[in-house]
């Protein structure tokens, strides 16, 4: 395997390669779109009309059901497409149908009876209602948002779609080809938006090409050993003075950081920070990696606890805050060192919850009450298993009488700021 000294020896080639790709700006990357902004873009495209007929609406809907292929021109002309009507992200009336679109591209948490309420507000017989749950890479509405009874009533009219597949394919295959010559501004805007979405998914063409070229220069390997080699290379690379050398150094360092992130995306538990980072977002219903899905229902829905992470004495911890409690988990690449445990002195925990109650839900009393997770192994255990174990502890805590009485009234905590040890 190539050495750190050899990578530093390729300083100029690596820096120049990064520089050749790094000046490709995208306006949306600067302004950073929230979910409402993505909905406005979707609404603008769906409501774009020629001779009073929406140009892209039918092609967007056809991917949901064969029924929409039967829409007539008069039905399309009389269609109504609204955004934030009755708080519904995007609401469409066309023909006899009502389409409710809930946009979760940035992984916002489901609110209490959110989709259930929107369906009621549609004012349409549920037989003709389509509920579209739109996420970046995958997911489905939780029972918090939509009851199982309504899911059954909707049947195949509850549709989970993604930007990664449905929206991007629609933009590339249906929207762009339909843009007229006189609509050059619209076409360019769509191309910029496609590039932005690809960036959210880590699929920008020029970025992937840059990583491929850097990987060839450095003989990149997706292994923990190579990850630590790149870290060593960064720490050993001397910062030289002079504007030109400094610029090259920054390009070189940025290249190495890019390669580190490439390995992290393939091995998300490669270091303690990433173990905590990935677990936090898996529990928060906001996936950081494109191969992760939105965790709901039987996965990691942990309301009313809010996930976060912090440093303590040089170690990375995951924490959950809620119900006047904190749950901690010491994260590591070679095992879950401690926890998950309740950050509460055992004697105070006994007084608050009752020793018998804590033991009845399977907690072990030591320095803290915990539900140990001892089987984590970097090569054999997925972080999903860890996340589900954390959820198991949350579910058992909710069975405690003193917490059960709080669940109907407690407000969800906001994340605590990170704690950094001195």
C-alpha positions in Angstrom: 0.0 0.0 0.0 1.1 3.5 -0.7 2.7 5.4 2.2 1.9 8.8 3.7 5.3 10.1 2.4 4.4 9.0 -1.1 1.0 10.8 -0.9 2.8 14.0 0.2 5.2 13.5 -2.6 2.3 13.7 -5.0 1.4 17.1 -3.5 1.4 19.1 -6.8 -0.6 16.6 -8.8 -3.2 16.1 -6.1 -3.6 19.9 -5.6 -3.9 20.7 -9.3 -6.5 17.9 -9.8 -8.6 19.4 -7.0 -8.3 22.9 -8.3 -9.3 21.8 -11.8 -12.7 20.6 -10.5 -13.3 22.9 -7.5 -14.6 26.1 -9.3 -18.0 24.8 -10.5 -20.5 26.8 -8.4 -24.2 26.1 -7.9 -26.3 29.0 -6.5 -28.5 26.6 -4.6 -25.4 25.2 -2.8 -24.9 28.7 -1.4 -28.4 29.5 -0.4 -29.3 26.0 0.9 -32.9 25.1 0.3 -35.2 24.1 3.1 -38.2 21.8 2.7 -40.6 24.7 1.9 -38.2 26.0 -0.8 -38.1 22.5 -2.4 -41.9 22.5 -2.3 -42.0 25.9 -4.0 -39.8 24.5 -6.8 -42.1 21.5 -7.2 -45.2 23.7 -7.2 -43.7 26.0 -9.8 -43.0 23.1 -12.2 -46.3 21.4 -11.7 -48.2 24.7 -12.2 -46.2 25.7 -15.3 -48.8 26.2 -18.0 -49.1 26.7 -21.8 -52.4 27.7 -23.1 -53.7 27.2 -19.6 -52.7 23.5 -19.5 -50.1 22.4 -16.9 -47.3 21.0 -19.0 -45.6 18.7 -16.5 -48.5 17.7 -14.1 -49.7 14.6 -15.9 -46.2 13.1 -16.4 -45.5 13.6 -12.6 -48.7 11.9 -11.6 -48.5 9.0 -14.0 -45.8 7.4 -12.0 -48.2 7.0 -9.1 -51.1 5.2 -10.8 -52.5 4.1 -14.1 -55.6 6.2 -13.3 -53.7 9.4 -14.0 -52.9 8.3 -17.5 -56.6 8.7 -18.2 -56.7 12.4 -17.3 -58.3 14.5 -20.1 -57.1 17.9 -21.3 -60.2 19.6 -19.8 -59.4 18.0 -16.4 -55.8 19.2 -16.6 -56.9 22.7 -17.6 -59.3 22.9 -14.6 -56.8 21.4 -12.1 -55.8 23.4 -9.0 -52.3 23.2 -7.6 -51.6 24.9 -4.3 -48.7 25.1 -1.9 -49.2 25.5 1.9 -53.0 25.3 1.5 -54.3 24.4 5.0 -50.6 23.8 5.8 -50.4 21.0 3.2 -47.0 21.2 1.5 -48.5 20.7 -2.0 -52.1 20.0 -2.7 -53.5 19.0 -6.2 -57.1 18.8 -7.3 -57.5 17.2 -10.7 -60.6 15.5 -12.1 -62.2 13.6 -9.2 -58.9 13.2 -7.4 -57.2 15.0 -4.5 -53.5 14.5 -4.1 -51.8 15.4 -0.8 -48.0 15.7 -1.0 -46.0 15.7 2.2 -42.5 16.8 1.5 -39.8 15.4 3.9 -36.7 15.9 1.7 -34.7 17.2 4.6 -36.0 14.5 7.0 -38.3 16.7 9.2 -40.0 14.7 11.9 -43.6 13.6 11.5 -46.0 15.8 13.5 -48.9 14.5 15.5 -51.7 13.4 13.1 -50.0 15.4 10.4 -50.9 13.4 7.3 -54.2 12.3 8.9 -55.3 15.9 9.2 -54.3 16.8 5.7 -56.3 14.0 4.3 -59.4 15.2 6.2 -58.8 18.8 5.1 -58.8 17.7 1.5 -62.6 17.5 1.7 -62.6 14.6 -0.7 -63.9 11.1 -0.3 -61.0 9.0 0.8 -61.6 6.7 -2.1 -60.3 9.4 -4.4 -57.5 10.7 -2.2 -53.8 10.0 -2.9 -51.3 10.6 -0.1 -47.8 11.1 -1.4 -45.0 10.8 1.2 -41.9 12.4 -0.5 -38.5 11.8 1.0 -34.9 12.2 -0.3 -33.9 8.5 -0.3 -36.8 6.5 1.2 -39.2 6.2 4.1 -42.9 6.0 5.0 -45.2 8.0 7.4 -45.1 6.9 11.0 -48.2 6.1 13.1 -47.6 9.5 14.7 -48.6 11.1 11.4 -51.0 8.5 9.9 -53.0 5.9 11.7 -53.0 2.2 10.6 -56.7 2.4 9.9 -56.3 5.2 7.4 -53.3 3.4 5.8 -55.6 0.5 5.2 -58.3 2.8 3.8 -55.9 4.4 1.4 -54.3 1.1 0.3 -52.2 1.6 -2.7 -53.1 5.2 -2.8 -50.6 5.8 0.0 -47.4 6.1 -2.0 -43.9 6.5 -0.7 -41.7 8.2 -3.3 -38.2 9.7 -3.3 -36.3 12.5 -4.9 -33.5 10.1 -5.7 -35.7 8.1 -8.1 -39.1 9.6 -9.0 -38.4 13.3 -8.9 -34.9 13.2 -10.5 -36.2 10.8 -13.2 -39.2 13.0 -13.9 -37.0 16.1 -14.1 -34.5 14.5 -16.5 -36.9 12.4 -18.7 -40.1 14.5 -18.7 -39.4 18.1 -17.7 -36.2 18.9 -19.6 -37.2 17.4 -22.9 -40.5 19.4 -22.8 -38.8 22.8 -22.2 -39.2 24.9 -25.3 -36.5 27.0 -26.9 -38.1 30.2 -25.6 -38.0 28.7 -22.1 -34.2 28.6 -21.8 -34.3 30.2 -18.4 -36.7 27.4 -17.1 -34.5 24.8 -18.7 -31.3 26.2 -17.1 -33.1 26.5 -13.7 -34.1 22.8 -13.9 -30.5 21.8 -14.8 -29.2 23.7 -11.8 -31.8 22.1 -9.5 -31.0 18.6 -10.8 -27.3 19.3 -10.0 -28.3 20.5 -6.5 -30.3 17.3 -5.9 -27.4 15.2 -7.1 -25.2 17.1 -4.6 -27.6 16.2 -1.8 -27.3 12.6 -2.8 -23.5 12.7 -3.3 -24.0 12.0 -7.0 -22.7 15.2 -8.7 -21.0 14.2 -11.9 -18.0 16.5 -11.5 -17.5 15.5 -7.8 -17.7 11.8 -8.6 -15.1 12.3 -11.4 -12.9 14.3 -9.0 -13.0 11.6 -6.4 -12.3 8.9 -9.1 -9.2 10.9 -10.3 -7.9 11.5 -6.8 -8.5 7.9 -5.9 -6.3 6.8 -8.9 -3.5 9.2 -7.9 -3.5 8.1 -4.3 -4.4 4.5 -4.9 -7.3 4.9 -2.6 -8.6 1.8 -0.8 -11.9 1.7 1.2 -10.4 0.3 4.3 -9.8 1.5 7.9 -6.1 1.1 7.4 -6.1 3.5 4.5 -8.4 5.9 6.4 -5.9 6.2 9.2 -3.1 6.6 6.6 -4.9 9.6 5.1 -5.4 11.1 8.6 -1.6 10.6 9.2 -0.9 12.3 5.9 -2.9 15.4 6.9 -1.1 15.7 10.2 2.3 15.2 8.6 1.8 17.7 5.7 3.7 20.9 6.6 2.0 24.2 6.1 4.4 26.2 3.9 4.3 30.0 3.6 3.7 32.1 0.5 0.3 32.7 -1.2 0.9 30.2 -4.1 2.2 27.4 -1.8 -0.6 28.1 0.7 -3.3 27.8 -2.0 -1.8 24.5 -3.1 -1.7 23.3 0.5 -5.4 24.1 1.0 -6.2 22.3 -2.3 -4.1 19.3 -1.2 -5.8 19.3 2.3 -9.2 19.6 0.8 -8.5 16.6 -1.5 -7.5 14.4 1.4 -10.6 15.5 3.4 -12.7 14.6 0.3 -11.1 11.1 0.2 -11.7 10.7 4.0 -15.4 11.5 3.5 -15.5 9.0 0.6 -14.3 6.2 3.0 -16.7 7.5 5.7 -19.7 7.2 3.4 -18.8 3.6 2.6 -17.8 2.7 6.2 -19.9 5.1 8.3 -18.6 3.7 11.6 -15.0 4.2 10.7 -14.4 6.5 13.7 -16.1 7.4 16.9 -17.5 10.7 15.6 -19.2 9.0 12.7 -20.7 6.3 14.9 -22.4 9.0 17.0 -23.2 11.1 13.9 -24.9 8.3 12.0 -26.7 7.0 15.0 -28.0 10.5 15.9 -29.5 10.9 12.4 -30.8 7.4 12.2 -32.7 8.1 15.4 -33.7 11.6 14.4 -35.4 10.5 11.1 -32.9 12.4 9.0 -30.5 10.0 7.1 -27.0 11.4 6.5 -25.9 8.7 4.0 -27.6 7.9 0.7 -27.8 4.2 1.5 -29.7 4.8 4.7 -33.5 5.0 4.8 -35.9 7.0 7.0 -36.4 5.1 10.2 -40.0 4.9 11.3 -42.5 2.8 13.3 -40.6 -0.5 14.2 -37.2 1.1 13.6 -36.1 4.2 15.5 -39.0 6.4 16.3 -37.9 7.6 19.7 -40.3 10.5 20.5 -40.3 12.4 22.9 -36.5 12.0 23.1 -34.3 14.2 21.0 -30.9 12.8 19.8 -27.6 14.6 20.0 -23.9 13.9 20.7 -21.0 15.4 22.6 -17.4 15.0 23.6 -16.4 14.1 27.1 -12.7 13.5 28.1 -11.8 12.9 24.5 -14.5 10.3 23.9 -17.6 10.7 21.7 -21.0 10.0 23.2 -24.5 9.8 21.8 -27.2 11.3 24.0 -31.0 11.3 24.0 -32.8 14.1 25.9 -36.5 14.0 27.0 -38.9 13.4 29.9 -36.4 15.2 32.2 -33.9 12.5 31.4 -30.7 11.9 29.4 -29.7 8.6 27.9 -26.0 8.3 27.0 -24.1 5.8 24.9 -20.3 5.8 24.6 -19.5 5.3 20.9 -16.4 3.5 19.6 -15.3 1.7 16.4 -14.4 -1.5 18.2 -17.4 -1.7 20.5 -20.1 0.2 22.4 -18.0 1.0 25.5 -20.7 2.0 27.9 -24.5 1.9 27.7 -27.0 2.9 26.7 -27.5 4.1 30.3 -29.7 6.6 32.1 -27.6 9.5 33.3 -29.0 9.5 36.8 -27.5 8.3 40.1 -28.9 4.8 40.8 -30.1 5.8 44.2 -32.0 8.8 42.7 -33.3 6.5 39.9 -34.6 4.1 42.6 -36.4 7.0 44.3 -37.9 8.3 41.1 -38.9 5.1 39.4 -38.7 2.3 41.9 -35.9 -0.3 41.9 -38.4 -3.1 41.2 -39.8 -1.2 38.2 -36.4 -0.6 36.7 -35.4 -4.3 37.2 -38.7 -5.4 35.7 -38.0 -3.7 32.4 -34.6 -5.4 32.2 -32.2 -2.6 33.3 -29.0 -3.6 35.1 -27.8 -1.5 38.1 -24.2 -0.6 38.2 -22.6 2.9 38.2 -25.8 3.8 36.3 -28.9 1.8 35.2 -28.2 0.5 31.7 -29.3 -1.8 29.0 -25.8 -2.9 27.8 -25.1 -3.5 24.2 -22.1 -5.8 24.1 -22.3 -7.5 20.7 -21.2 -4.5 18.5 -18.4 -5.4 16.2 -17.2 -3.2 13.4 -17.1 -6.0 10.9 -20.3 -7.9 11.9 -22.8 -5.5 13.5 -24.8 -2.9 11.6 -25.5 0.5 13.2 -29.2 -0.3 12.6 -28.9 -3.0 15.3 -27.5 -0.4 17.7 -30.2 2.1 16.8 -32.9 -0.6 17.4 -31.3 -1.4 20.8 -31.4 2.3 21.8 -35.1 2.3 20.8 -35.7 -0.8 22.9 -34.4 1.1 25.9 -36.6 4.1 25.1 -39.7 1.8 24.7 -39.0 0.1 28.0 -38.6 3.4 29.8 -41.9 4.5 28.5 -43.5 1.6 30.4 -42.4 3.1 33.8 -45.5 4.4 35.6 -43.9 7.8 36.4 -43.0 8.4 32.8 -46.2 7.0 31.2 -48.2 9.7 33.0 -46.0 12.4 31.4 -46.2 11.2 27.8 -49.5 12.9 27.1 -48.3 16.3 28.2 -44.6 16.5 27.9 -43.1 18.8 25.2 -40.3 17.5 23.0 -36.9 18.8 24.2 -34.8 20.9 21.8 -31.3 19.4 21.2 -28.7 20.4 23.8 -25.6 22.2 22.5 -22.6 20.0 22.2 -20.5 19.6 25.3 -16.7 19.8 24.6 -14.4 18.7 27.4 -11.5 20.9 28.3 
